[in-house]
Amino acid sequence: MPLLLLAACQQGEAAPTPLPTLESTAVVAAVVSPTAVLSTNTPVATPSPMAAPASPTPMATYEGTATFTATPTETATATVTAAPTDTATPTETATPTTEPVPWDILTWLWDPANHAPATPPAVPALPPAIVRSPGAPTSYLSQFRLIGFYGSAEGRGLGILGNQFRNETVRMIRGVINEYRPYLTDGRYLMPVFHIISTVAKPCDPEFPNCSHHISKELLYDWLVTAENNNAAVTLDIQPARNDVMEEFQRVREFFYYPHVHLAIDPEFRMNSEQVPNKQIGTMDAADINAVQAELEQIALEIGVNRVLIIHQFKDSMITNKHNIINYPHVELVINGDGYGPPGPKIRNYQQYALEPGFEYGGFKMFTDQVNGRLLYDVPFMLPERVMTVLNPQPVYIIFQ
């Protein structure tokens, strides 16, 4: 039975719980069926369009051991080259600290032609059905751990999601999930996830004065159909730029009536009127997070299953007034450890966020960028055993960019 359109859900008995966060709104699930938007549904084998992205997503590297600075140089972790002396034996030039790919599957993630196993990963068992209980929503992340790829629905350039045909993307995610499976014992179903940037921050210009670009709803629905056909989830990621966060949320609000569609917001790209994406690191206040949570809480009460909100973070200043974040009972808040670099700072940041206000669940992002078969950013790369044994609590949201 379809996951996203029919939700493979069983209807439970409603239990009234007065949670007066917002005035009740009508259930709109019947209005937002993909078939009402698209004349045809794209099959699994249809490739992602390979149009050039509007702008590359800047990545941030670490300052010292716990914070980050903005966009790196081309070799992010290179040792400083020593200046030669005037003698006949100049000082030797240092070698950048890239590393060979330590995990066969990474070569597949970067270029499917490098690995592409003859025998594809086994199709997993069907995910558990969600029991929907309007008025008393059921938990989501207690049942599922999400593992997947980050990127653009429009094609290459912003992450590995759009680098290949969609059927190959599904096979690749299943391959990664199989690598993680031996280190997971908590009983959660391992759900593939397409992490799609739905509002893309970009350089400001007269055509885009708010410094952002919207992915069309038709294309987003098309990806939902692919996810549904493959028992996968979808996360829509908002990079607000100079737009109002709530206006950006309202643009895609209808999608969150599907039980397996989730929301992410990236404070790195929450800019004020003077800031420019890629030039400064943005910030998001607890008040904005609470406003979005209040909307998701209302949707959860209507559809009968908790909603998931992912907030990216790699720098303390990215989320202000964390102590004011409200714990909405039917919104499952994930703080996603973002940014790249060696394991030490990534682990310390994750552990720091786990102890701070607002943390309910942990997420963890890893960067697979390579040049000539050598990793550039996450060096050394954290393999599944280390991710799942060192990070405490274990992340329930694991994403590859």
C-alpha positions in Angstrom: 0.0 0.0 0.0 1.5 3.4 -0.8 3.5 5.1 1.9 3.0 8.8 1.1 -0.4 9.0 -0.6 -2.3 6.4 1.5 0.4 6.2 4.2 0.1 2.5 4.8 -1.7 3.5 7.9 -4.2 2.0 10.2 -6.8 4.3 11.8 -6.8 4.3 15.6 -9.4 5.5 18.0 -9.2 9.2 18.5 -8.5 10.4 22.1 -9.3 14.1 22.7 -6.3 16.0 24.0 -6.7 19.8 24.4 -3.6 21.3 22.9 -4.6 24.9 22.0 -1.6 25.8 19.9 -3.5 27.0 16.8 -7.0 27.2 15.6 -8.0 24.0 14.0 -7.7 23.9 10.2 -9.3 21.5 7.7 -7.5 18.4 6.8 -6.1 19.1 3.3 -4.6 15.7 2.4 -7.4 15.0 -0.1 -6.6 18.3 -1.8 -2.9 17.8 -2.3 -2.7 14.4 -4.1 0.2 14.4 -6.6 -2.2 13.2 -9.3 -4.0 16.5 -8.9 -0.8 18.4 -9.8 0.9 16.1 -12.3 -0.7 14.7 -15.4 1.6 11.7 -15.2 3.8 10.2 -12.5 7.5 9.8 -13.3 8.5 6.1 -12.9 11.5 5.1 -10.8 13.8 4.8 -13.8 13.4 8.5 -14.8 16.6 10.4 -14.2 16.8 13.6 -12.3 17.2 16.6 -14.6 20.8 17.5 -15.0 20.4 21.2 -15.2 23.1 23.3 -13.5 22.1 24.4 -10.0 21.3 27.9 -9.2 24.2 28.2 -6.7 26.4 25.8 -4.8 25.6 25.4 -1.2 28.5 26.8 0.8 29.9 24.5 3.4 31.6 25.5 6.6 34.7 24.2 8.3 35.7 24.1 11.9 37.4 26.8 13.9 39.6 25.1 16.4 37.8 22.3 17.9 34.2 23.3 18.2 33.1 26.1 15.8 33.3 26.8 12.1 34.2 29.5 9.7 32.7 30.2 6.3 33.5 28.7 2.9 36.9 27.0 2.8 39.7 27.2 0.3 39.9 24.4 -2.3 41.9 22.2 -0.1 40.1 22.7 3.2 42.5 20.8 5.4 45.8 21.5 3.7 48.9 22.1 5.8 50.3 25.6 5.2 53.1 25.5 2.6 56.4 26.6 4.0 58.1 29.5 2.3 61.4 28.5 0.5 64.6 30.1 1.7 67.2 31.6 -0.6 69.5 28.7 -0.1 70.0 25.9 -2.6 67.7 23.6 -0.6 64.3 25.2 -0.3 61.8 24.0 2.3 59.7 21.1 1.0 56.1 22.0 0.1 53.6 20.4 2.4 51.1 17.8 1.1 47.4 18.5 1.5 45.8 16.2 4.1 43.4 14.5 1.8 42.9 10.7 2.2 42.2 7.8 0.0 38.6 6.6 0.1 38.5 4.2 3.1 35.1 2.7 2.3 34.3 1.1 -1.1 30.8 2.4 -1.1 32.0 6.0 -1.1 33.4 5.6 -4.6 29.9 4.5 -5.6 28.3 7.5 -3.9 30.6 9.9 -5.8 30.4 8.2 -9.2 28.0 5.2 -9.7 30.3 3.9 -12.5 33.1 3.2 -10.0 31.3 0.7 -7.9 27.8 -0.3 -9.0 27.6 -3.8 -7.7 26.4 -6.5 -10.1 24.0 -7.7 -7.4 21.9 -4.8 -6.1 21.2 -4.5 -2.4 18.3 -6.7 -1.4 14.9 -5.0 -1.3 14.2 -4.6 2.4 11.1 -5.7 4.2 8.1 -3.3 4.1 8.2 -0.6 6.7 5.8 -0.9 9.6 2.4 0.6 9.2 1.8 3.9 11.0 -1.2 3.8 13.4 -2.8 7.2 12.9 -4.8 8.7 15.8 -6.1 12.1 15.1 -6.2 14.2 18.3 -3.6 11.9 19.9 -0.8 11.5 17.4 1.5 8.5 17.5 5.3 8.8 17.5 7.4 8.7 14.3 11.1 8.6 15.2 10.6 5.9 17.8 9.8 3.6 14.9 12.1 4.9 12.1 15.7 5.8 11.6 16.2 7.9 8.4 19.4 7.4 6.3 19.7 9.1 3.0 21.2 11.6 0.6 21.1 15.4 0.5 20.9 17.5 -2.6 18.8 19.1 -5.3 15.7 17.9 -7.1 16.9 19.7 -10.2 20.2 17.8 -10.8 23.8 18.0 -9.9 25.7 20.5 -7.8 24.2 20.8 -4.3 24.8 17.2 -3.1 24.8 13.6 -4.2 21.0 13.2 -4.3 20.6 14.5 -7.9 23.9 13.1 -9.3 22.4 10.0 -10.9 19.2 8.3 -12.1 16.7 8.0 -9.3 16.6 4.2 -9.4 20.4 4.3 -8.9 19.9 6.7 -6.0 17.5 4.2 -4.4 20.0 1.4 -4.8 22.8 3.5 -3.4 20.9 4.5 -0.3 19.9 0.8 0.3 23.6 -0.1 0.0 24.5 2.5 2.7 21.7 1.3 4.9 23.0 -2.3 4.7 26.4 -1.1 5.9 24.8 0.5 8.9 22.5 -2.4 9.8 25.0 -4.5 11.8 25.5 -1.6 14.3 21.9 -0.9 15.0 20.0 -2.9 17.7 17.2 -0.6 18.8 14.6 -2.0 16.5 14.0 1.1 14.4 13.1 0.4 10.8 15.9 1.9 8.5 14.0 4.2 6.2 15.7 5.7 3.0 15.2 9.4 2.8 15.5 11.9 0.0 16.7 15.2 1.6 15.7 17.8 -1.0 16.5 21.5 -0.8 13.1 23.0 -1.7 14.2 26.7 -1.2 17.8 27.2 -2.4 19.8 30.2 -1.2 21.8 31.8 -4.0 23.7 35.1 -4.7 21.5 38.1 -4.7 20.7 39.8 -8.0 17.8 41.9 -9.4 15.9 38.7 -10.5 16.3 37.2 -7.1 16.3 40.1 -4.6 15.6 37.8 -1.7 18.6 35.7 -2.7 16.7 32.4 -3.1 15.3 30.1 -5.7 12.2 27.9 -5.3 12.0 24.4 -6.6 8.6 23.9 -8.3 5.9 22.0 -6.4 5.3 19.8 -9.5 8.9 18.6 -9.3 8.7 18.1 -5.5 5.5 16.0 -6.0 7.3 14.0 -8.7 10.0 13.0 -6.2 7.3 12.1 -3.6 5.9 9.6 -6.2 9.4 8.1 -6.5 9.7 7.9 -2.8 6.3 6.3 -2.5 7.2 3.7 -5.1 10.3 2.8 -3.1 9.1 2.9 0.5 11.2 5.9 1.2 10.7 9.2 3.0 11.2 12.8 1.9 12.6 15.8 3.7 12.1 19.3 2.3 14.9 21.6 3.3 14.3 25.4 3.5 17.3 27.8 3.1 15.3 31.0 3.8 17.9 33.6 2.7 16.1 37.0 3.1 12.6 35.5 3.0 10.4 35.2 6.0 10.7 31.8 7.5 6.9 31.4 8.0 6.2 32.4 4.4 8.6 29.8 3.2 7.0 27.2 5.4 3.5 28.1 4.2 4.6 27.6 0.6 5.3 23.9 1.2 2.9 23.3 4.2 0.6 21.0 2.2 3.4 18.4 1.9 3.5 17.7 5.6 0.1 16.1 5.6 1.9 13.0 4.2 3.2 11.0 7.2 6.6 10.3 5.6 7.4 13.9 4.5 9.5 15.9 6.9 10.8 19.5 7.2 14.3 20.8 7.6 15.4 24.4 8.0 19.0 25.6 7.6 19.9 28.6 9.8 23.2 29.1 7.9 21.1 30.6 5.2 18.6 32.6 7.3 20.0 36.1 6.3 19.0 39.6 7.3 18.5 42.3 4.8 22.2 43.2 4.7 23.6 39.7 4.5 24.3 37.6 1.4 24.4 33.8 1.2 27.9 32.4 1.0 29.3 35.6 2.4 28.0 35.4 6.0 26.7 32.6 8.2 23.1 33.3 9.1 21.1 32.7 12.3 17.7 31.6 13.4 16.0 32.4 16.7 14.0 30.1 18.9 10.9 32.2 18.2 11.1 31.2 14.5 11.5 27.6 15.5 8.6 27.7 17.8 6.3 29.3 15.2 7.1 26.5 12.7 6.6 23.9 15.5 3.2 25.3 16.3 2.1 24.8 12.7 3.5 21.3 12.6 1.8 20.5 15.9 -1.6 21.4 14.4 -0.9 19.2 11.3 0.1 16.3 13.6 -3.2 16.6 15.6 -5.1 16.5 12.3 -3.4 13.5 10.6 -2.7 11.6 13.8 1.1 11.1 13.6 3.9 13.3 15.0 5.7 15.6 12.6 9.5 15.8 12.3 11.5 19.1 12.2 15.2 19.1 11.5 17.4 22.1 12.3 20.9 22.2 11.0 23.7 23.5 13.2 27.5 23.7 13.2 28.1 27.0 15.0 26.7 28.2 18.3 25.5 31.5 16.8 23.3 29.7 14.3 20.5 29.1 16.8 19.9 32.0 19.3 18.0 31.7 22.6 17.9 27.9 22.6 16.6 28.0 26.1 13.3 29.5 24.7 12.7 26.5 22.4 9.3 25.0 23.3 8.9 21.3 23.6 5.8 20.7 21.5 4.5 17.2 22.4 3.8 16.1 18.8 6.8 17.7 17.0 9.9 15.6 17.1 12.8 18.1 16.9 16.2 16.9 15.5 19.3 19.0 15.8 21.5 17.9 12.9 25.3 18.2 13.4 26.2 19.9 10.1 29.5 21.1 8.7 32.6 19.1 7.8 36.0 18.3 9.1 37.9 15.7 11.1 35.9 13.4 13.5 37.0 15.2 16.7 35.2 18.5 16.2 32.2 16.8 14.6 31.8 14.5 17.6 32.3 17.3 20.1 29.7 19.5 18.5 27.2 16.7 18.4 27.8 15.9 22.0 27.5 19.6 22.9 24.2 20.0 21.1 22.9 16.8 22.8 23.3 18.6 26.2 21.7 21.9 25.2 18.0 23.0 25.4 15.8 22.0 22.5 17.6 18.7 21.7 15.3 15.8 21.4 16.9 13.7 18.7 20.3 13.9 17.0 21.1 14.1 13.3 24.5 13.8 11.6 25.7 14.8 8.2 28.8 13.5 6.4 30.5 15.0 3.3 31.6 12.7 0.6 33.3 15.2 -1.8 36.3 13.6 -3.6 39.0 14.6 -6.1 40.8 11.9 -7.9 39.6 9.3 -5.5 40.7 11.2 -2.4 38.3 12.7 0.2 38.5 16.5 0.7 36.5 17.5 3.7 35.5 14.7 6.2 39.1 13.4 6.7 39.4 10.8 8.1 35.9 9.7 7.2 33.7 8.2 9.9 32.6 4.7 9.0 29.3 3.3 10.2 30.7 1.5 13.3 32.3 4.7 14.6 29.2 6.8 13.9 26.9 4.5 15.8 29.3 3.7 18.7 30.8 7.1 19.4 27.9 9.4 19.0 25.6 9.4 22.1 22.7 9.3 21.8 22.8 7.5 18.5 21.6 9.7 15.6 18.2 8.9 14.2 18.8 11.0 11.1 22.0 10.3 9.0 22.6 12.2 5.8 25.3 12.2 3.2 26.1 15.3 1.1 
